Amino acid sequence: MPVQVQLAKWGNSLGLRVPRDVAARLGLKEGARVDIETLDDGRMVVTRSRRRFTLDELLAGMKPEREHSLEDDSPKGEEII
């Protein structure tokens, strides 16, 4: 069931308030990121963004015991240095 909300001026942009029950159903909290796309028929689709990890977060799980051995093909042809 659609929920009608009103846009409000927010700096030089327009803000869209998400009602509490809608946010709760989608698991959205303050500071959550969403993606907005517009469709040719005039609709706007707002989707919860996938989590984006920082490099520090990705590297935090790197431990020597978890490192994979490098696999490399042997030289083919005349590329031997």
MDTraj code that builds the backbone (N, CA, C; nanometers):
import mdtraj as md
import numpy as np

residues = "MET PRO VAL GLN VAL GLN LEU ALA LYS TRP GLY ASN SER LEU GLY LEU ARG VAL PRO ARG ASP VAL ALA ALA ARG LEU GLY LEU LYS GLU GLY ALA ARG VAL ASP ILE GLU THR LEU ASP ASP GLY ARG MET VAL VAL THR ARG SER ARG ARG ARG PHE THR LEU ASP GLU LEU LEU ALA GLY MET LYS PRO GLU ARG GLU HIS SER LEU GLU ASP ASP SER PRO LYS GLY GLU GLU ILE ILE".split()
xyz = np.array([
    [0.0848, -0.1168, 0.0000],
    [0.0000, 0.0000, 0.0000],
    [0.0901, 0.1241, 0.0000],
    [0.0725, 0.2127, -0.0960],
    [0.1545, 0.3341, -0.1027],
    [0.1309, 0.4261, 0.0161],
    [0.2357, 0.4940, 0.0560],
    [0.2287, 0.5932, 0.1635],
    [0.2636, 0.7271, 0.1009],
    [0.1807, 0.8262, 0.1222],
    [0.2074, 0.9577, 0.0655],
    [0.2839, 1.0427, 0.1662],
    [0.3951, 1.1004, 0.1214],
    [0.4758, 1.1878, 0.2059],
    [0.4989, 1.3182, 0.1311],
    [0.5433, 1.4195, 0.2036],
    [0.5657, 1.5506, 0.1441],
    [0.7149, 1.5808, 0.1408],
    [0.7625, 1.6317, 0.0286],
    [0.9019, 1.6729, 0.0171],
    [0.9212, 1.8048, 0.0909],
    [1.0403, 1.8235, 0.1481],
    [1.0711, 1.9475, 0.2191],
    [1.2060, 1.9993, 0.1703],
    [1.2246, 2.1293, 0.1712],
    [1.3511, 2.1885, 0.1311],
    [1.4565, 2.1542, 0.2351],
    [1.5731, 2.1120, 0.1874],
    [1.6839, 2.0757, 0.2764],
    [1.8095, 2.1312, 0.2106],
    [1.8507, 2.2506, 0.2520],
    [1.9611, 2.3198, 0.1857],
    [1.9188, 2.3551, 0.0445],
    [1.9992, 2.3165, -0.0541],
    [1.9640, 2.3397, -0.1946],
    [1.8926, 2.2192, -0.2554],
    [1.8611, 2.1211, -0.1735],
    [1.7989, 1.9974, -0.2221],
    [1.6594, 1.9823, -0.1639],
    [1.5965, 1.8718, -0.1982],
    [1.4685, 1.8350, -0.1389],
    [1.4887, 1.7100, -0.0563],
    [1.4277, 1.7082, 0.0616],
    [1.4381, 1.5929, 0.1499],
    [1.3087, 1.5140, 0.1497],
    [1.3211, 1.3846, 0.1640],
    [1.2064, 1.2951, 0.1681],
    [1.2099, 1.2233, 0.3020],
    [1.1101, 1.2415, 0.3842],
    [1.1052, 1.1739, 0.5142],
    [1.0431, 1.0364, 0.4971],
    [1.1096, 0.9382, 0.5565],
    [1.0602, 0.8008, 0.5506],
    [0.9859, 0.7734, 0.6814],
    [0.8578, 0.7412, 0.6742],
    [0.7831, 0.7131, 0.7967],
    [0.8463, 0.5989, 0.8762],
    [0.8326, 0.6069, 1.0086],
    [0.8955, 0.5111, 1.0990],
    [0.8591, 0.3669, 1.0667],
    [0.7311, 0.3394, 1.0406],
    [0.6918, 0.2007, 1.0143],
    [0.7507, 0.1493, 0.8825],
    [0.7641, 0.2354, 0.7826],
    [0.8261, 0.1951, 0.6555],
    [0.9741, 0.1657, 0.6785],
    [1.0424, 0.2546, 0.7513],
    [1.1845, 0.2340, 0.7815],
    [1.2050, 0.1054, 0.8597],
    [1.1180, 0.0785, 0.9549],
    [1.1300, -0.0426, 1.0363],
    [1.1124, -0.1677, 0.9504],
    [1.0156, -0.1660, 0.8596],
    [0.9930, -0.2822, 0.7723],
    [1.1129, -0.3098, 0.6834],
    [1.1863, -0.2035, 0.6458],
    [1.3020, -0.2196, 0.5577],
    [1.4329, -0.2324, 0.6336],
    [1.4275, -0.2179, 0.7651],
    [1.5491, -0.2264, 0.8447],
    [1.6389, -0.1047, 0.8289],
    [1.5796, 0.0107, 0.7994],
    [1.6566, 0.1341, 0.7831],
    [1.6666, 0.2080, 0.9143],
    [1.7844, 0.2614, 0.9412],
    [1.8074, 0.3424, 1.0613],
    [1.8710, 0.4735, 1.0188],
    [1.8774, 0.5673, 1.1102],
    [1.9408, 0.6961, 1.0804],
    [2.0832, 0.6719, 1.0310],
    [2.1194, 0.7386, 0.9236],
    [2.2517, 0.7230, 0.8663],
    [2.2610, 0.6146, 0.7603],
    [2.1541, 0.5353, 0.7441],
    [2.1547, 0.4295, 0.6422],
    [2.1654, 0.4936, 0.5047],
    [2.2280, 0.4224, 0.4129],
    [2.2437, 0.4721, 0.2763],
    [2.1426, 0.4014, 0.1862],
    [2.0882, 0.4777, 0.0922],
    [1.9946, 0.4228, -0.0056],
    [2.0375, 0.4661, -0.1452],
    [1.9956, 0.3909, -0.2453],
    [2.0176, 0.4257, -0.3851],
    [1.8855, 0.4763, -0.4413],
    [1.8919, 0.5826, -0.5209],
    [1.7722, 0.6384, -0.5834],
    [1.7903, 0.6316, -0.7338],
    [1.6900, 0.5780, -0.8020],
    [1.6938, 0.5783, -0.9479],
    [1.5600, 0.6274, -1.0003],
    [1.5640, 0.6925, -1.1150],
    [1.4419, 0.7412, -1.1772],
    [1.4114, 0.6543, -1.2984],
    [1.2848, 0.6315, -1.3195],
    [1.2405, 0.5514, -1.4327],
    [1.1780, 0.6426, -1.5379],
    [1.1750, 0.5956, -1.6610],
    [1.1225, 0.6768, -1.7709],
    [0.9762, 0.7139, -1.7534],
    [0.9025, 0.6357, -1.6756],
    [0.7590, 0.6638, -1.6579],
    [0.7332, 0.7630, -1.5440],
    [0.8405, 0.8266, -1.4914],
    [0.8236, 0.9287, -1.3870],
    [0.8311, 0.8753, -1.2456],
    [0.8509, 0.7462, -1.2305],
    [0.8614, 0.6903, -1.0963],
    [1.0031, 0.7031, -1.0442],
    [1.0149, 0.7083, -0.9124],
    [1.1430, 0.7094, -0.8437],
    [1.1472, 0.5842, -0.7571],
    [1.2572, 0.5104, -0.7644],
    [1.2716, 0.3879, -0.6865],
    [1.3837, 0.4095, -0.5857],
    [1.3536, 0.3877, -0.4588],
    [1.4512, 0.4016, -0.3512],
    [1.4792, 0.2612, -0.2979],
    [1.6069, 0.2219, -0.3005],
    [1.6461, 0.0878, -0.2600],
    [1.7558, 0.0955, -0.1544],
    [1.7480, 0.0100, -0.0555],
    [1.8526, 0.0036, 0.0456],
    [1.9846, -0.0303, -0.0218],
    [2.0901, 0.0467, 0.0065],
    [2.2208, 0.0238, -0.0547],
    [2.2854, -0.1002, 0.0048],
    [2.3653, -0.1667, -0.0785],
    [2.4470, -0.2765, -0.0277],
    [2.5627, -0.2159, 0.0495],
    [2.6076, -0.2861, 0.1491],
    [2.7165, -0.2360, 0.2319],
    [2.8436, -0.2230, 0.1502],
    [2.9129, -0.1119, 0.1677],
    [3.0409, -0.0899, 0.1016],
    [3.1484, -0.0909, 0.2083],
    [3.2428, -0.1811, 0.1955],
    [3.3491, -0.1951, 0.2933],
    [3.4618, -0.0978, 0.2619],
    [3.5263, -0.0473, 0.3669],
    [3.6455, 0.0349, 0.3485],
    [3.7646, -0.0585, 0.3301],
    [3.8735, -0.0047, 0.2787],
    [3.9943, -0.0852, 0.2612],
    [4.0431, -0.1377, 0.3961],
    [4.0364, -0.0537, 0.4996],
    [4.0788, -0.0977, 0.6330],
    [3.9952, -0.2157, 0.6818],
    [3.8638, -0.2123, 0.6564],
    [3.7776, -0.3235, 0.6969],
    [3.8141, -0.4511, 0.6220],
    [3.8429, -0.4370, 0.4941],
    [3.8790, -0.5538, 0.4150],
    [4.0128, -0.6125, 0.4581],
    [4.1090, -0.5258, 0.4875],
    [4.2414, -0.5729, 0.5256],
    [4.2469, -0.6257, 0.6685],
    [4.1505, -0.5886, 0.7527],
    [4.1501, -0.6325, 0.8916],
    [4.1429, -0.7850, 0.9021],
    [4.0794, -0.8504, 0.8054],
    [4.0673, -0.9949, 0.8082],
    [4.1857, -1.0682, 0.7485],
    [4.2816, -0.9952, 0.6974],
    [4.3989, -1.0588, 0.6351],
    [4.4982, -1.0998, 0.7423],
    [4.5204, -1.2282, 0.7548],
    [4.6157, -1.2839, 0.8504],
    [4.7066, -1.3788, 0.7732],
    [4.8328, -1.3916, 0.8132],
    [4.9245, -1.4811, 0.7402],
    [4.8706, -1.6234, 0.7262],
    [4.8032, -1.6736, 0.8299],
    [4.7526, -1.8111, 0.8230],
    [4.6359, -1.8267, 0.7239],
    [4.5769, -1.7164, 0.6828],
    [4.4663, -1.7225, 0.5873],
    [4.5116, -1.6925, 0.4449],
    [4.6395, -1.6655, 0.4269],
    [4.6908, -1.6288, 0.2960],
    [4.6935, -1.7509, 0.2033],
    [4.6489, -1.7319, 0.0824],
    [4.6504, -1.8382, -0.0181],
    [4.7860, -1.8383, -0.0886],
    [4.8309, -1.9549, -0.1250],
    [4.9555, -1.9602, -0.2012],
    [4.9290, -1.9073, -0.3423],
    [5.0308, -1.8440, -0.3979],
    [5.0171, -1.7906, -0.5326],
    [5.0313, -1.9027, -0.6335],
    [4.9433, -1.9025, -0.7289],
    [4.9516, -2.0016, -0.8353],
    [4.9819, -1.9265, -0.9630],
    [5.0878, -1.9675, -1.0293],
    [5.1291, -1.9007, -1.1511],
    [5.1572, -2.0059, -1.2569],
    [5.1238, -1.9759, -1.3777],
    [5.1549, -2.0685, -1.4869],
    [5.3031, -2.0607, -1.5177],
    [5.3555, -2.1707, -1.5627],
    [5.4960, -2.1689, -1.6053],
    [5.5043, -2.0916, -1.7370],
    [5.6241, -2.0398, -1.7697],
    [5.6410, -1.9616, -1.8925],
    [5.6020, -2.0413, -2.0164],
    [5.5439, -1.9769, -2.1094],
    [5.5051, -2.0358, -2.2388],
    [5.5732, -1.9537, -2.3468],
    [5.6503, -2.0139, -2.4295],
    [5.7122, -1.9415, -2.5393],
    [5.8392, -1.8709, -2.4959],
    [5.8585, -1.7479, -2.5426],
    [5.9848, -1.6778, -2.5230],
    [5.9778, -1.5693, -2.4155],
    [5.8845, -1.5780, -2.3207],
    [5.8725, -1.4730, -2.2209],
    [5.9636, -1.4907, -2.1013],
    [6.0531, -1.5874, -2.1021],
    [6.1446, -1.6095, -1.9900],
    [6.2415, -1.4926, -1.9823],
    [6.2532, -1.4367, -1.8636],
    [6.3408, -1.3203, -1.8431],
    [6.4765, -1.3658, -1.7982],
])
top = md.Topology()
chain = top.add_chain()
for i, resn in enumerate(residues, 1):
    res = top.add_residue(resn, chain, resSeq=i)
    for name in ("N", "CA", "C"):
        top.add_atom(name, md.element.get_by_symbol(name[0]), res)
traj = md.Trajectory(xyz[None], top)
